[in-house]
Amino acid sequence: MRSDCVTVDESKGLGIAVRHLAELGHERLAYLTSTLVEEHTNRARHESFLRECERVGCAEPTTITLDVEAVLA
């Protein structure tokens, strides 16, 4: 049986994004999420965000959880 699969490396993707923004000179970054993001996906992304922010020296990395229902109401 042959099967194809595409996956996403959540940690690596966030790390690349944080490093790119830091290389452009950004120092204050925020991680934006919502309750619609699966918990394991959100955890992987958030941990990577915090780890990379510490590594590149971000000032006060912030986490914002968007209330999607309130925005769409």
C-alpha positions as CSV (number, residue, x, y, z in Angstrom):
1,M,0.0,0.0,0.0
2,R,1.3,3.4,-0.9
3,S,0.4,6.5,1.0
4,D,1.5,10.2,0.8
5,C,1.5,12.6,3.7
6,V,2.3,16.2,4.3
7,T,3.2,17.5,7.7
8,V,4.2,20.8,9.2
9,D,7.1,21.3,11.7
10,E,5.4,23.8,14.0
11,S,8.5,24.5,16.0
12,K,10.8,25.0,13.1
13,G,8.4,27.3,11.3
14,L,8.0,29.6,14.3
15,G,11.7,29.6,14.8
16,I,12.4,30.7,11.2
17,A,9.8,33.4,11.5
18,V,11.2,34.8,14.8
19,R,14.7,34.8,13.5
20,H,13.7,36.5,10.3
21,L,11.9,39.3,12.1
22,A,14.8,39.7,14.5
23,E,17.2,39.9,11.5
24,L,15.0,42.7,10.1
25,G,15.5,44.6,13.4
26,H,12.3,43.9,15.2
27,E,12.7,43.6,18.9
28,R,9.1,43.4,20.3
29,L,7.2,40.4,19.0
30,A,3.9,38.9,19.9
31,Y,2.5,35.4,19.5
32,L,-1.1,35.6,18.4
33,T,-3.3,32.6,18.9
34,S,-7.0,31.7,19.3
35,T,-9.1,29.0,20.9
36,L,-9.6,27.5,17.5
37,V,-5.9,26.3,17.4
38,E,-5.5,22.7,18.5
39,E,-3.8,22.5,21.9
40,H,-0.8,20.4,20.9
41,T,-0.2,22.7,17.8
42,N,-0.5,25.8,20.0
43,R,1.9,24.5,22.6
44,A,4.5,23.6,20.0
45,R,4.3,27.0,18.3
46,H,4.3,28.9,21.6
47,E,7.2,27.1,23.1
48,S,9.2,27.7,19.9
49,F,8.2,31.3,19.9
50,L,9.4,31.8,23.5
51,R,12.6,29.8,22.9
52,E,13.6,31.7,19.8
53,C,12.7,35.1,21.3
54,E,15.1,34.4,24.2
55,R,17.8,33.2,21.8
56,V,17.6,36.3,19.6
57,G,17.1,38.8,22.5
58,C,13.5,39.9,22.0
59,A,12.3,42.5,24.5
60,E,9.2,41.3,26.4
61,P,7.7,38.7,24.1
62,T,4.0,38.9,24.3
63,T,1.2,36.3,23.9
64,I,-2.2,37.4,22.7
65,T,-5.2,35.0,22.6
66,L,-7.9,36.3,20.2
67,D,-11.5,35.8,21.1
68,V,-12.7,34.8,17.6
69,E,-16.4,34.6,18.6
70,A,-16.3,38.2,19.9
71,V,-14.5,39.5,16.8
72,L,-17.1,37.8,14.5
73,A,-20.1,38.9,16.5
